[in-house]
Amino acid sequence: MHKVSNPVKHPKKRWSKTHAVYLGAVSGMGIAIAHQVYHAAVGEIPDESPLAHILPEFIGLVAGGALLLAAIAEVRNRL
């Protein structure tokens, strides 16, 4: 029989933080848009200015998604 004494170890492919940030931002954008479409479909339009309601949620979800996936990529690359 043929024995393999030293199997070749392939280096783990690193995740791109740039791609993770982009994917997280786009995902957050999609969630924000879906949330606003839900508000419109159900008829739950806030009494405040639409800009004051939509903009902070949009910015928060885009930034949050980008930070979350960047952190996941960083943790995965360190393990």
N, C-alpha and C positions, 0 to 999 in steps of 0.2 A: 504494500500500500504506500501511497505517496502522502507524506505528512508535511504540513506547512508549519514550520517552526516559528517564523516571524511574519504574521500577516501584515500586509501594507495598511497602515492607518492613513486614511484620507482626511485632510484637514476639514473641519466643519465650515460650511459656507456661512459667512457673516451676513446678517441682515443689514440692508442699507437704511440708515436713519433718515436720510433725505426722502426715500420712497415711503418710509413709514409715516413721516410727518405729512407728506402729501396725501397719502391714503386716509390718514386720520382726519385731516381737514375736509377732504371730500366726503367722507362718511358723516362727519358732523354737519356739513352743509345739507346732505340728504335728510338727515334726521330733523334738522331745523325746518326744512321745507315741508316735510311730511307733517310736522307738528302744526305748522301754520295752515296747511290744507285741512287738517283735522278740525282746527278751530273754525274755519270757514264752512266746512261741511256740516258741522253740528250746530252752527249758529251761535257759538260762544265767542262773540267778538267783545274784547274788553272795552270798558268805558273810556279808558285813557287813550291818548294819541297812539295810532297804530305804529308809528315810528318808535315811540318810547317803549312799546311792548315787543316789537319784532327785533329791532336792532340789538339790544342786549342779549336776547336769547340766541340770535344768530351768531354773534361774536363769541359768546360763551361756549356754544356747542362746537364751533369750528376750532377754537383754541383748545378746548378740552379734548376733543378727538385727536388733534395733532399731538398734544402733550402726552396723552395716554399711549398712543401707538409708538411715539418716540421712546417713552420709558420702557415699553414692552420690548422694543428692539434692542435697547441698551442692556437690559437685564438678560435677554436671550444671548446676546453677543458675549457677555461676561461669563456665562455658565459653561 
